[in-house]
C-alpha cells in the first residue's frame, strides 16, 4: 500500500508540474527562436526579418553607444553596405522567462579591405510581445567590427 501511495503522489505531482514545465519549454523555445531569427537576419541582410524582431521601444546597448529602434535599423542598413559574408555561431543560450543570455561568435568581412574579422560576443536580452525590447551586447570594443 505504501508503494502505491508513493507512486500515486509522484504521478499527482508530475501531473501538477508538467503543464508548467511544458509552458516554460515553449517560452524558452520562442525566446531562442526570436534570437536566432535576429541573428540570421544579420547573416542574410534581410531588413524585413531584422525589423520584425524589434519592439517599438527597443534599447540596444553596446560598448560605445546605445540605439533605439530607428537607430538600430539605420545601423543594420549601414552594416549591410560595409560588411559581407556575416556568420554568427551561437554557443550558449540561457533563458529565464522573458530574459535571455546569448553567447556567440560574430564573423564578417569588411567590403572595403577584404579583411575577415571575428569577435566573441555575449548579450543580455529581454523579450516583450514576441520582440526584443532590450539587447545589451558585450565584446572587446578595441577590436570592434563596426
N, C-alpha and C positions, 0 to 999 in steps of 0.2 A: 504494500500500500504506500509506503514511503517513497519508493521509486516512482510510482505513478504520480504522486503529488509533486515531486520534483520535476518530473517531465511535464506535467500539466502547467506548473508555474513557469517553466522555461518557455514552453510554447506560448503561453499567455504574454509573457514579457516580450518575446520576439514579435508577436503579432502587434503589440502596442508600439514597439520601437521601429519596426521595419518600415512603416509608411514614412516616418520622418527621415530615416536613412535613405530611402529611395528619393525623397524630395531633395535632400541635401546633395545626393549624387547628381540629380537632374540640374540643380542650381549650379553645381561645380562644373558640369559639362557645358552649360550655357555660357558661363563666365569664360571658360577656356576656349570655347568656340569663338566667342567675340574677340578675344585677344589674338587668336590665330587668324581671324579674318582681317583684323587691324594689321598684323604683321604681313600677311600675304599681299595686302594692298600695296605695301612698300615694294615687295618683290615684283609685282606686276605693273605698278604705276597706275593702278585703277582708282581714279579720283572718286568715282561714284561709290565704290566699295569702301574707300577710306572715309568719306564723309558720312556714310551710313553707320559708322561705328562711333561717331562723336555726338555727345549730348550738346544741346544748345548752350549750356553753361560750363563747357569744358574748361578745366585749368590743366595745362600741360606744362610741367616744370622740368627743367633740365639744367645741368651745370652751365651757368652763364645767362640764364634767362627763363622767361615763362611766356606762354602763349594762351590766348583764348581760342575759341573755335575758328574764328576768322583768320587769326594769325597762324594756326596750325595748318589750315588749308593753303594759305599763301606759302608757308614753308614747304609743304608737300609738293606744290607746283614747282617751286624753285628747285627742290631736290631732284625732281624728275628731269629737269633741264640740265642739271650739272653732274648727275651720277647715273651709272647704269649697272646692270648685272648685280642688283642688290639681292643678297640672300640672308635670311635670318634663320639661325639654328637654335631653337629653344632647347634648354637643358632642364629647367625646373619650373613647375607651376605649383604654388601653394595657394589654396583658396579657402577663405573663411567668410561664408555668407556672400556679401556683395563686394568683398575686397579680394584682390589678387596680388601675389608677388610673382613676378616672372623674371627668370634669368635666361639670357640668350647671348649668342654672338651675332653681331651685325657686321656684314661684309658688303663692300660696294667698290665700284671702280670709278675714279674721277675721269669724266669725259675729256677734260682738257689735257690732263697729264698722262692718262692711261694707267695711273698707279692704282693698284688694288690695295685697299685698306680694310682692316678689321679691328673691332674692339669688343671686349666683353662688356655687357650691359646688364643692369638689374633695374627693374621698375616696380613701383607700387601703384596699383590702380584701384579705382572704385567705380562700380557699375551702378547706374540708376536707369530704370526703364529700359534695360537691354542695351544701354550705350555707355561709353566711357565718359564719366564726369570728372575724373581725376586721373592723371597719368604723370607720375614723377619718376624720371629716369636718373640713374646714377652711372657715371662712367668716367674714365680718365680724360678730363677736359683738355689736358695738354696735348692729347693725340686725337682730338675731335675730328670726325669725318665731315662735319658740316660747319 
